[in-house]
Amino acid sequence: MATTTNYSWTTPDDTALVKDGASAIRALGTAIDTSMNTALGTKKAGTVLLSTATFSGVTSISAPASTFTSTYANYRILLDLTAVATDAAFECRLRAAGSDDSATTYNNAIYQYDTGNTAGGLAANTSISRWIIGEVDAGTNNHSYSLSMDIFRPQESVFTTMSLVGQFVKTTGVQTSVYGGGCKLATTSFDSITFLTSGNISGRLSVYGYNN
């Protein structure tokens, strides 16, 4: 009986009968399943794509309802703005049951540094209605704002926290980096998030769940 090179899975010989095909497929499937379970055990992909969407000419973009569920404790968000209409602060809010939570229970601090200055700047905020996560500048091309954000335990009855790294290019061509984090002082079970500013924006938003 023929076998594969690496795992010695049994495969049909050229002279095998067609009527035995179903049995041969079952045997091969069982062998593959056993080998993969031995090799991987309970290991799974580190992250799972939950949603991705492009948007254009809007002042806010939200992940779909029920993006955050009990399946995953923590999440990675990637947001890339490709067009910005207005110079403005860039912000986000957690969502529950289809609505943004704008209660003044957000705290956050960000550090911003750009190639046009010899020193960076720190902004810390308490008891505000959203997380302030940087700024956007009109007139820049391509990467108007690129954000990587981790959201921790939004579905659990604990304070939700986040950390972020952001990059954007100002109208003058100055490249700027933003680093920071925040805490939502509420035990609400959140299922989504909204990013917003005062002018129209375009880009792509993707959300991934971290396997536990």
Secondary structure, 3 states (H helix, E strand, C coil): CEECCCCCCEECCCCCCHHHHHHHHHHHHHHHHHHHHHHHCCCCCCEEEEEEEEEEEEEEEECCCCCCCCCCCEEEEEEEEEEECCCEEEEEEEEECCEECCCCCEEEEEEEEECCCCCCEEEEEEEECCEEEEEECCCCCCCCEEEEEEEECCCCCCCEEEEEEEEEECCCCCEEEEEEEEEECCCCCCCEEEEEEEEEEEEEEEEEEECC
